[in-house]
Amino acid sequence: MTVFEVYLNGKKITVAGIGLSGVLDTTIYWVSRDKPKGGKHHLRIGGLHNPTHENWEWIDQLVKPGDEVLVKIATADAADPPKTRSQFNATADLRRQKRYVRQMAKEWGWKIAAPKKTKKVAMRGKSPSKNGSK
């Protein structure tokens, strides 16, 4: 399988591999919140394991200016086990999305209007069939 051998400042910190079906990624990113001291630099090694639909993560740590990160693409029979595995939860994701929309609406002074519920009216004298025919 394809693996990423990841080195930080010359020291091997992980060998990440997802197997035969999935996504393996390495990300180095910087985040700033308009503070005078600047932002934070992060190193993340993770992926998606297709057979189980799990997100796997080997590394998620801070790095600093001057650090050297080397990612060597290799082939191996085995990899280090991921430090975390998490399953996608559609119900929890929908709750997070709704919470975010409500939060932003409140912040922007908007009002959320839910669609009005309609009453089902029974027809007198007629009984609808299951397939729509008489």
Buried (B, 14 or more C-beta within 10 A) or exposed (E): BBBBBBBBEEEEBBBBBBBEEBEBEBEEEEEEEEEEEEEBBBBBBBBBBEEEEBBBBBBEEEBEEEEEBEBEEEEEEEBBEBEEEEEEEEEEEEEEEEEEEEEEEEEEEEEEEEEEEEEEEEEEEEEEEEEEEE
